[in-house]
Amino acid sequence: MALLDPGDEVIVFEPYYGYHINTLFAVGAVPSYVALLGPEWTFTQEALARSITPKTRGILVNTPANPSGKVFNSEELSWVADCARRRDLFVFTDEIYEYFLYDGRQHLSPASLPGMAERTITISGFSKTYSITGWRIGYSISNRQWSQMIGYMNDLIYVCAPSPLQAGVAGGILELMPNFYHDLCAQFAGKRERLCRALLQAGLLPCVPEGAYYVLADVSRLPGITSKERAMWLLSRTGVASVPGEAFFRAPQGENFVRFCFAKTDAELELACQSLEKLQ
């Protein structure tokens, strides 16, 4: 609302998180899509360049990504940065899963790249890291000229999160040691492996995530035509809920996928995996 006008285009990588798209729609902006190619969810520099038009105002980067679990690497982010610098674009980020990384991967914040601090709107929060989703405490970092505009808009609409909850988060920032964040990776890597193993046994090929805590799995062999029909069939047969892939894709490709979340207790996850493994 602070930085975009109706009709401005913003590049979004597909599969996308639905709230990102709907937020753009809410301000009259127009998403322009760059398809990520599974199962590694890669894209090319040429595809990114082709998506830019005279109306393009920004690029939205979600890393690690929901729903794909993609972690944008340094080469890919350098392509984004190069486009942004050459075409004078904003880069809007969603980095809320930055501590959920697997197989030794490192999180690279786009604002840290050369010449990007002044044009990047870094957005993150504590909901996932501290398991406090209901507190709705997040933050944004940007150049002063943009942050003042964003602050005015935020004050009109939201003001702030409740002060006691802010104090609780501040306590976590000050008191939790680095091993807390490192342990998240190990803890959730184990959950990822357990779910992916169960999906393979069930014949639902998982796209193994590089980060975050979601798995997109191929359910094209299940009864149904749409991803919603397949998700509902799976729920009725196994008791395991998933989100239909149509929520994350424009293209028909989404009808072949559902998204699972493994941010569950070990006991809950084990029960779900055992149920999936019985799928015939």
Secondary structure, DSSP 8 states (H G I E B T S, - for coil): --S--TT-EEEEEES--HHHHHHHHHTT-EEEEEE-BTTTTB--HHHHHHT--TTEEEEEEESS-TTT-----HHHHHHHHHHHHHHT-EEEEE-TTTT-B-TT-----GGGSTT-TTTEEEEEESTTTTT-GGG--EEEE--HHHHHHHHHHHHHHT--S-HHHHHHHHHHHHH--HHHHHHHHHHHHHHHHHHHHHHHHTT--EE--SBSSEEEEE-TTSS-SSHHHHHHHHHHHHS---EEGGGT-SSGGGGGEEEEE--S-HHHHHHHHHHHHT--
